[in-house]
Amino acid sequence: MNRQIRRFGVGLMVLYVLLFAQLNRLQVFDAEELREDPNNSRSIVRDYGQRRGSMVTADGTLVAFSEELESGQFERQRLYPEGDLYAHSTGYFAFNYGAEGLERSYNDELAGKTVGQEFGDLSSLFTDKDNTGTLILSLQHQLQVAAREALGEQNGSVVALEPETGNVLAMWSWPSYDPNLLSAIDQEVSRSAWIWHNALSPSPLIPKAYRETYFPGSTFKVVTAAAALETGNVTGTSPVYPVVPAYTPPLTTSGLKNFGGSSCGGDLFNLIRQSCNSGFAQMAVEEVGPEALSDMAEAFGFNERLPIDLPNPAASVFVTDYGPFNRTNTTADGREYDVFDSTPVFAQASIGQFETKATPVQMAMVAATVGNNGRLMTPKLVTEIQDIDGGTITTNDDELVDVVLDPAIAQTLRQAMVGVVNDGTAKGLQTEGWEVGAKTGTAQLGASVEATHAWIIVFAGKPGQPADIAIAVVVEADAALGQRTGGSTAGPIAKAVLDSFITQN
């Protein structure tokens, strides 16, 4: 009997230790992951109806605040005076569905629940002081309006960044939604809005700018060109690739054709200006190779989640494994290069097709890096958090992700992208007194699909100076409209945003 009691006691002790260890793992090691889980609305339930700070754009437009209520279950209601304009940035704050956007990322700061806000001022321990934080956003109201008006009711996204700081100046996607409905204290209104929005396709609740990935098409050629220049095998003026209608990679008889059946070729400057598929695919296969291009794509941020201050951002994708070594081939000028089993699909990936996917924010970062002398900055929407009296609680300092490009390589790419605007596929971006560089993209969705995504990435600044703005626009494929090009479809949208920026600055 005593032996059985001892065994029972030991068993209980083991179970207690395991329970204690699991509890500590959840509370300590997994706490951050649990807080960020979209299904975890505990902090929202805790804070709903309580004091909550506002959100204000860089130029003073109020985009989110809490209104005092005189009666009812809750003391306050969250309101968004600009409706759908900032929905994919602010997100919503709903009792039944939790929070999205900045409402989730900065929930504790808005609610005044950080250690610094709760205990930074000893007097607040003995008074009912408002400790909430106000988010000062990098977004510019007129630029946001310009992005919405220019895109119209075309499915897609527009992003504008400040290259030197990483500040997000505008971020708009269509379709959008009114966060007031989801955040309503009338739970029937909130529930109906949730069901309706989730029944639509595409769902307006998805913030496409940072959570949706697309084939980037020819805009990805900027990354391929950067990798080619870094190898030292390519300069702006050599090699010179043949003028042909298609390039047939090793291990296949299927040629990779130029857009519209055209023939093109030449040096790097000409290839970018003409957006030449055949030349870029040949360059990637014979001069760059999978390893170097994968390294460059990842230096720009591919294959990692976007380092942006918004919840659950998507990772842009560039496949890094193209199979085992197959054989060595020789170029026309006698130089050897390696061929891998999947070299044909690598050729497609190098021009932004196959499984290459990117978010609009990611492609804006590519343009920003070229315009910022090769320096890639962390994108952010919140620049400062202020207290109720306007004093600074904390600032989100500018943060360097990496020096992606040697300044000389960045300058060569800058020159090449300026050529696209001066005498290439983006002439509509020409702006007096400004140096504008761009790369257009027409992303095919498959051999049997006629419709195409229309892309453009842009940087602009005063001649010889680091860029002041970088823009990415994607207009999604529409089967009813067939093939649409970046220059004719996305280009005018980027130009409208650029013109608005210039008017304000």
C-alpha positions in Angstrom: 0.0 0.0 0.0 2.8 2.5 0.9 4.5 1.6 -2.3 1.4 2.4 -4.3 0.9 5.7 -2.5 4.5 6.6 -3.2 4.1 5.8 -6.9 0.9 7.8 -7.0 2.7 10.7 -5.3 5.6 10.6 -7.7 3.2 10.5 -10.6 1.3 13.5 -9.4 4.7 15.3 -8.9 5.8 14.5 -12.5 2.4 15.8 -13.8 2.8 18.9 -11.7 6.3 19.6 -13.1 5.1 19.0 -16.6 2.1 21.4 -16.1 4.4 24.0 -14.5 6.9 23.7 -17.5 4.1 24.0 -20.0 2.6 27.0 -18.3 5.9 28.8 -18.2 6.6 28.0 -21.8 3.3 29.5 -22.8 3.6 32.6 -20.6 7.3 33.3 -21.3 8.6 31.8 -24.4 5.5 31.7 -26.5 3.9 34.9 -25.2 4.8 37.0 -28.2 3.6 34.5 -30.7 0.3 34.1 -28.8 -0.2 37.9 -28.7 0.3 38.1 -32.4 -2.0 35.2 -33.3 -4.9 36.7 -35.3 -7.3 34.4 -33.4 -6.3 35.8 -30.0 -8.7 38.6 -29.2 -8.1 38.6 -25.4 -6.4 42.0 -25.4 -9.2 43.4 -27.6 -11.9 42.2 -25.2 -9.9 43.7 -22.3 -9.5 47.1 -24.0 -12.7 47.4 -25.9 -14.7 50.4 -24.8 -11.7 51.7 -22.7 -9.6 54.8 -23.4 -7.7 54.5 -26.6 -5.3 56.8 -28.4 -5.8 58.3 -31.9 -4.0 57.9 -35.2 -3.0 61.0 -37.1 -1.3 61.3 -40.5 2.0 63.2 -41.0 0.1 66.2 -42.2 -2.5 66.2 -39.4 -5.5 64.3 -40.7 -7.3 62.4 -37.9 -7.8 58.8 -39.1 -8.8 56.9 -36.0 -10.1 58.0 -32.5 -12.4 56.9 -29.7 -15.7 58.8 -29.1 -17.2 59.0 -25.6 -20.7 57.5 -25.3 -23.3 58.8 -22.8 -25.1 55.4 -22.4 -25.0 51.8 -23.3 -22.8 48.8 -22.5 -19.5 50.5 -23.6 -18.2 53.9 -22.6 -16.5 54.5 -26.0 -16.7 53.6 -29.6 -13.9 53.5 -32.1 -14.4 55.7 -35.2 -12.6 56.1 -38.5 -13.5 59.5 -40.0 -11.9 58.8 -43.4 -13.9 55.6 -44.0 -12.2 53.2 -46.3 -9.3 55.4 -47.2 -6.9 54.2 -44.5 -8.6 50.8 -43.7 -5.7 48.6 -44.7 -3.3 50.7 -42.6 -5.3 51.4 -39.4 -7.2 48.2 -39.6 -10.3 47.8 -37.4 -11.0 47.3 -33.6 -13.9 44.9 -33.3 -15.3 43.3 -30.1 -16.1 39.9 -31.8 -13.3 39.8 -34.5 -10.3 41.3 -32.7 -8.1 43.9 -34.4 -6.3 44.3 -37.6 -3.6 46.7 -39.0 -2.0 49.2 -36.7 -4.8 48.7 -34.2 -3.3 45.2 -33.6 0.4 46.0 -34.0 0.2 48.9 -31.6 -2.6 47.8 -29.4 -0.8 48.1 -26.1 0.6 51.6 -27.0 -2.9 52.8 -28.1 -4.4 51.5 -24.9 -1.6 52.8 -22.6 -0.7 49.4 -21.4 3.0 49.4 -22.0 5.2 49.4 -18.9 6.5 52.9 -19.7 3.0 54.3 -20.2 1.6 52.7 -17.0 4.5 53.3 -14.7 6.7 55.9 -16.3 4.9 58.7 -14.4 4.7 57.9 -10.6 1.8 60.4 -10.3 -0.3 58.2 -12.6 -0.3 55.5 -9.9 -2.5 57.7 -7.7 -4.7 59.5 -10.3 -6.9 58.5 -13.2 -4.5 59.8 -15.8 -5.0 59.1 -19.5 -1.9 57.1 -20.5 -3.0 56.3 -24.0 -0.7 56.8 -26.9 -1.4 58.7 -30.1 0.2 57.2 -33.3 1.8 59.7 -35.6 1.8 58.1 -39.1 4.2 58.6 -42.0 1.2 58.6 -44.4 0.4 61.8 -46.2 -3.3 62.5 -46.7 -3.2 64.1 -50.1 -0.9 61.4 -51.5 -3.3 58.7 -50.1 -6.2 60.5 -51.8 -4.3 60.7 -55.1 -3.5 57.0 -54.9 -7.2 56.1 -54.4 -8.4 58.4 -57.2 -5.7 57.2 -59.7 -6.3 53.4 -59.1 -10.1 53.9 -59.1 -12.1 50.6 -59.0 -9.4 48.5 -60.5 -8.3 45.6 -58.4 -4.7 46.3 -57.3 -2.5 48.3 -55.0 -0.4 51.5 -54.8 2.5 52.0 -52.4 4.8 55.1 -52.0 7.9 55.1 -49.8 10.5 57.6 -48.7 13.7 55.9 -49.7 16.0 57.6 -47.2 13.8 56.7 -44.2 11.6 53.8 -45.1 8.5 55.9 -44.3 5.4 54.7 -46.0 3.9 57.8 -47.7 0.8 56.2 -49.2 -0.6 52.7 -49.2 -3.9 52.0 -50.9 -5.5 48.9 -52.3 -8.8 48.3 -54.0 -11.2 46.9 -53.0 -11.2 48.4 -49.5 -13.8 48.5 -46.7 -15.2 50.8 -44.0 -13.7 49.8 -40.6 -16.5 51.7 -38.9 -18.9 48.9 -39.7 -16.7 46.1 -38.3 -15.9 48.2 -35.2 -19.5 49.2 -34.5 -20.8 48.6 -30.9 -24.0 47.3 -32.4 -22.9 43.7 -32.7 -25.5 42.9 -35.4 -24.1 45.6 -37.6 -20.5 44.3 -37.0 -21.5 40.7 -37.6 -23.4 41.5 -40.9 -20.4 43.5 -42.1 -18.0 40.6 -41.3 -20.1 38.0 -43.1 -20.7 40.3 -46.2 -17.0 41.3 -46.6 -15.8 37.7 -46.2 -18.3 36.5 -48.8 -16.8 38.8 -51.5 -14.1 37.7 -53.8 -11.5 39.2 -53.6 -12.2 40.0 -49.9 -11.9 43.8 -49.2 -10.5 42.9 -45.8 -7.2 41.6 -47.3 -4.5 44.4 -47.2 -3.0 43.5 -50.6 -0.1 45.9 -50.4 1.7 43.9 -47.8 -0.2 40.6 -47.5 -0.8 39.6 -51.2 1.9 38.4 -53.6 1.8 38.6 -57.4 4.0 37.6 -60.3 6.2 40.8 -60.5 6.9 40.3 -64.2 9.6 42.5 -65.7 9.9 44.7 -62.6 11.9 41.8 -61.2 14.5 42.4 -64.0 15.9 45.2 -61.8 16.9 42.5 -59.2 18.4 40.3 -62.0 20.3 43.2 -63.4 21.7 44.0 -59.9 22.9 40.4 -59.6 24.5 40.5 -63.0 26.4 43.7 -62.3 27.6 42.3 -59.0 29.1 39.3 -60.6 31.4 41.5 -62.6 30.5 39.6 -65.8 28.2 42.4 -66.9 28.4 46.2 -67.2 26.0 48.7 -68.6 27.5 48.2 -72.1 28.6 44.6 -72.3 28.0 41.9 -73.1 25.8 42.6 -76.1 23.0 40.1 -76.5 21.7 39.1 -80.0 18.5 40.6 -81.3 16.1 37.6 -81.4 12.4 36.9 -80.8 13.1 34.3 -78.1 15.8 32.6 -76.0 15.9 28.8 -75.7 17.6 27.8 -72.4 19.5 24.6 -72.2 17.6 21.3 -71.6 14.5 22.5 -73.4 13.2 23.1 -76.9 10.7 25.7 -75.8 11.8 29.2 -76.4 11.2 32.0 -73.9 9.5 34.7 -76.1 9.5 38.4 -75.9 6.3 40.2 -75.2 4.1 40.6 -78.3 6.4 38.5 -80.4 8.9 41.3 -80.8 12.7 40.9 -81.3 15.1 42.6 -79.0 18.6 42.5 -77.7 21.7 44.7 -76.9 23.6 45.7 -73.8 22.1 45.9 -70.3 20.9 49.5 -70.8 19.0 48.5 -73.9 17.6 45.3 -72.3 16.1 47.3 -69.5 14.8 50.1 -71.7 13.1 47.6 -74.0 12.2 45.1 -71.2 13.7 42.3 -73.3 12.8 38.8 -72.0 15.2 37.0 -74.3 18.3 39.0 -73.3 17.5 39.0 -69.6 16.9 35.2 -69.5 20.1 34.6 -71.4 22.0 36.9 -69.0 20.6 35.1 -66.0 21.5 31.7 -67.2 24.9 32.4 -68.7 26.2 35.3 -66.5 24.5 35.1 -63.2 23.3 31.6 -62.2 20.8 30.5 -59.5 23.0 31.1 -56.5 24.0 34.7 -57.2 20.4 35.6 -58.2 19.0 33.9 -55.1 21.5 35.8 -52.9 20.5 39.1 -54.5 16.8 38.5 -54.2 17.2 37.7 -50.6 19.4 40.8 -50.0 16.4 42.8 -51.3 14.1 41.0 -48.8 12.7 38.0 -50.7 12.0 34.8 -48.8 11.5 36.6 -45.5 8.4 38.3 -44.1 8.3 42.0 -44.8 9.9 43.9 -41.8 7.0 46.3 -41.6 5.1 47.4 -38.5 1.9 45.7 -39.6 0.6 42.3 -38.5 1.2 39.1 -40.5 3.0 40.5 -43.6 3.6 38.1 -46.5 7.0 37.0 -47.7 7.9 37.6 -51.3 9.2 34.5 -52.9 12.2 33.6 -55.1 12.9 29.8 -55.5 16.5 29.0 -54.5 16.8 25.3 -55.6 16.9 24.6 -59.3 18.0 21.0 -59.0 21.3 19.2 -59.2 24.2 20.2 -61.5 23.6 18.8 -65.0 26.5 19.8 -67.2 28.8 22.7 -68.2 27.9 24.7 -71.3 30.0 27.3 -73.2 28.8 30.8 -74.2 29.3 32.1 -77.7 32.5 33.9 -76.6 33.9 30.7 -75.1 33.2 31.2 -71.4 31.8 28.2 -69.4 28.7 28.3 -67.3 26.8 25.7 -65.2 23.6 24.1 -66.3 21.2 22.7 -63.7 18.2 20.3 -64.2 15.8 23.2 -63.7 17.7 25.8 -65.7 14.6 26.3 -68.0 12.4 27.4 -65.1 15.2 29.4 -63.6 15.2 31.4 -66.9 11.5 32.1 -66.3 12.0 33.0 -62.7 14.7 35.5 -63.6 12.2 37.6 -65.5 9.6 37.5 -62.7 7.6 34.5 -63.8 7.5 30.8 -62.7 7.1 30.9 -58.9 8.6 34.3 -58.3 6.1 36.3 -56.3 6.3 39.7 -54.7 4.1 42.1 -52.6 3.7 45.7 -53.8 5.6 46.9 -50.7 8.5 44.6 -51.6 8.8 46.0 -55.2 8.6 49.5 -53.9 11.5 48.6 -51.7 13.5 47.5 -54.7 12.9 50.8 -56.5 13.7 52.7 -53.2 17.0 50.9 -52.8 18.2 51.8 -56.3 17.1 55.4 -55.7 18.9 55.5 -52.3 22.4 54.5 -53.5 21.9 50.8 -52.7 20.7 51.3 -49.1 17.5 49.4 -48.1 15.6 50.9 -45.2 12.9 49.2 -43.0 9.4 50.3 -44.1 7.3 51.8 -41.4 4.0 53.5 -40.9 4.4 54.9 -37.4 7.1 57.5 -36.8 6.3 58.6 -33.3 4.0 57.8 -30.4 2.8 60.8 -28.3 1.1 61.1 -25.0 -2.2 62.9 -24.4 -0.4 66.2 -24.0 1.6 65.8 -27.3 4.8 64.8 -25.6 6.9 62.1 -27.2 6.6 58.7 -25.6 8.8 57.0 -28.2 10.0 57.3 -31.8 10.5 54.7 -34.5 13.9 55.6 -35.7 14.9 55.0 -39.3 16.5 51.5 -39.6 18.8 50.2 -42.2 18.0 46.7 -43.4 21.2 46.3 -45.4 23.5 48.0 -47.9 22.2 45.8 -50.8 24.2 47.4 -53.6 27.6 49.0 -54.0 27.0 52.7 -54.8 28.6 52.2 -58.2 26.2 49.4 -59.1 23.2 51.4 -57.8 24.3 54.3 -60.0 24.4 52.0 -63.1 20.9 50.7 -62.3 19.7 54.2 -61.7 21.0 55.3 -65.1 19.4 52.2 -66.7 16.0 52.9 -65.1 16.1 56.6 -66.0 16.6 55.4 -69.6 13.3 53.5 -69.3 11.6 56.9 -68.7 13.6 59.0 -71.1 13.4 56.6 -74.1 11.7 53.4 -73.1 8.4 51.8 -71.9 7.7 54.5 -69.2 7.9 57.8 -71.2 4.7 59.0 -69.5 6.7 59.4 -66.2 8.8 62.2 -67.6 8.7 65.2 -65.2 10.4 68.5 -65.8 13.1 69.3 -63.2 13.0 65.7 -61.7 15.1 62.7 -62.4 12.7 59.8 -62.7 13.6 56.1 -63.1 11.2 53.3 -63.7 10.7 49.7 -64.7 7.5 48.5 -66.2 6.2 44.9 -66.0 3.5 42.8 -67.7 3.1 39.6 -65.7 1.6 36.7 -67.5 -0.5 34.3 -65.4 0.1 31.3 -67.6 0.4 30.1 -71.2 -3.4 29.7 -71.5 -4.4 32.9 -69.8 -4.5 36.1 -71.9 -5.0 38.6 -69.0 -1.9 40.1 -67.4 -1.0 42.0 -64.2 0.3 45.5 -65.1 3.2 46.7 -62.9 5.4 49.7 -62.6 8.1 50.6 -60.0 9.4 54.1 -59.9 11.9 56.4 -58.0 12.1 60.1 -58.4 14.3 62.9 -57.0 16.3 65.9 -58.0 19.0 65.2 -60.5 22.1 63.7 -58.9 20.5 63.4 -55.5 19.1 60.4 -53.6 15.5 59.8 -54.5 12.7 61.5 -52.6 10.0 59.0 -53.4 9.6 55.4 -54.6 6.4 54.0 -56.0 5.0 50.6 -56.9 1.7 50.0 -58.7 0.1 46.7 -59.6 -3.2 46.5 -61.5 -4.5 43.0 -61.3 -5.3 40.9 -64.4 -8.9 41.3 -65.7 -10.1 38.6 -68.1 -12.5 41.1 -69.7 -9.6 43.4 -70.7 -7.0 40.9 -71.7 -3.3 41.9 -71.8 -2.5 45.2 -70.3 1.0 46.6 -70.0 2.7 48.3 -67.1 3.5 51.5 -69.1 0.0 52.1 -70.3 -2.1 50.9 -67.3 0.1 51.2 -64.2 2.2 54.1 -65.5 -0.5 56.8 -65.4 -1.4 55.8 -61.8 2.2 56.2 -60.7 2.4 59.6 -62.5 -0.7 60.9 -60.7 0.9 59.9 -57.3 4.2 61.5 -58.3 2.6 64.7 -59.4 0.7 64.9 -56.1 3.9 64.4 -54.2 5.7 67.1 -56.2 2.8 69.6 -55.7 3.1 69.1 -51.9 6.9 69.2 -51.7 
